[in-house]
Structure formats: structure tokens, C-alpha cells
Amino acid sequence: MGKRGSTAVSLGLGAAILYLGAHAVTGHQGLLAYMDVQAEERVLEANVAALEREEAALEQRAARLRPQSLDLDYLDERARITLAAGDPDEIVFALE
């Protein structure tokens, strides 16, 4: 193999390395795709954490209305809010 053959092999290997390197960064399962998946994972984990907090709050509200642990003040509050009711001598302020 002469100098010309070894140059062609070197160029071919260099092109293959560049192709594989570019594909490793920008390909379907490359570094950029991996970073996108990680960012999406962080967003989904934040959503899961928010949903778990919401679930805990709803569970706490439901526990206060169970017959075994009925909170009469909470029941009165929920009934007044739901029915928009109050005593005739009360002044009701609606806050949002």
C-alpha cells in the first residue's frame, strides 16, 4: 500500500469518526436527545410532586368529613360555602 492508499484510509477513518461523533451528539439517542429527556423528566417529577401535595390535601379534607373523625366546624364551613348560606344576622364577605 502506497502513500496514496494510506491517505485514503486515513481520510475514510477520519470521516467515519466525524460521522459517529456527530451522530453521538445529535442523533436519535445522542447527547442532545438525552438532555431533552432529562429536562422532561424534571418537569414530570415536579408535576408528580405537585399532584402528591394536592392528593395529601384532598385526603386531609376527606378525613375531616369521615364519621369517625368528623370535624363539625369544617362541616359547617363547607356547608356554608357550598350552599352560600348564613344566619340572617351575619355579614358574609366573599374573598377570592
C-alpha positions in Angstrom: 0.0 0.0 0.0 1.5 3.3 -1.0 1.3 6.8 0.3 -1.9 7.3 -1.7 -3.6 4.3 -0.1 -2.7 5.2 3.4 -4.0 8.7 2.9 -7.4 7.4 1.6 -7.6 5.0 4.6 -6.9 7.9 6.9 -9.5 10.1 5.3 -12.0 7.3 5.4 -11.4 6.7 9.1 -11.5 10.4 9.8 -14.8 10.7 8.0 -16.2 7.7 9.9 -15.1 9.2 13.2 -16.6 12.6 12.4 -19.9 10.9 11.4 -20.0 8.7 14.5 -19.1 11.7 16.7 -21.8 13.9 15.2 -24.3 11.1 15.5 -23.4 10.6 19.1 -24.2 14.3 19.8 -27.2 15.0 17.6 -28.6 11.5 16.8 -31.9 10.0 17.9 -30.2 8.6 21.1 -27.5 11.2 21.2 -26.4 13.6 23.9 -28.9 16.4 22.9 -31.8 13.9 23.0 -30.6 12.6 26.4 -30.5 16.2 27.7 -34.1 16.8 26.4 -35.2 13.6 28.1 -33.6 14.7 31.4 -35.4 18.1 31.2 -38.7 16.4 30.5 -38.1 14.1 33.5 -37.5 17.1 35.8 -40.8 18.6 34.6 -42.7 15.4 35.1 -41.2 14.9 38.6 -42.3 18.4 39.6 -45.8 17.6 38.3 -45.8 14.4 40.3 -44.7 16.2 43.5 -47.5 18.8 43.0 -50.1 16.1 42.4 -48.9 14.3 45.6 -49.3 17.5 47.6 -52.7 18.0 46.1 -53.6 14.4 46.9 -52.5 14.8 50.5 -54.6 18.0 50.9 -57.6 16.2 49.5 -57.1 13.2 51.7 -56.9 15.5 54.7 -60.1 17.3 53.8 -61.8 13.9 53.3 -60.5 12.6 56.6 -62.1 15.6 58.3 -65.5 14.6 56.9 -65.4 10.9 57.8 -67.9 9.8 60.5 -65.0 8.5 62.8 -63.3 11.9 62.8 -66.0 14.4 61.8 -64.9 18.0 62.3 -68.1 19.9 62.9 -66.6 23.3 62.3 -65.2 22.2 59.0 -68.5 20.6 58.1 -70.3 23.9 58.9 -67.7 25.8 56.9 -68.1 23.6 53.8 -71.9 23.7 54.1 -71.9 27.5 54.2 -69.6 27.8 51.3 -71.4 25.2 49.2 -74.9 26.5 49.9 -73.8 30.1 50.1 -75.9 30.3 53.4 -75.5 32.1 56.6 -77.6 33.3 59.5 -79.8 36.4 58.9 -77.8 38.4 61.4 -74.4 37.6 59.8 -72.4 39.7 57.4 -70.7 37.5 54.8 -67.7 38.6 52.9 -66.7 36.6 49.8 -63.0 36.5 49.3 -61.3 35.0 46.2 
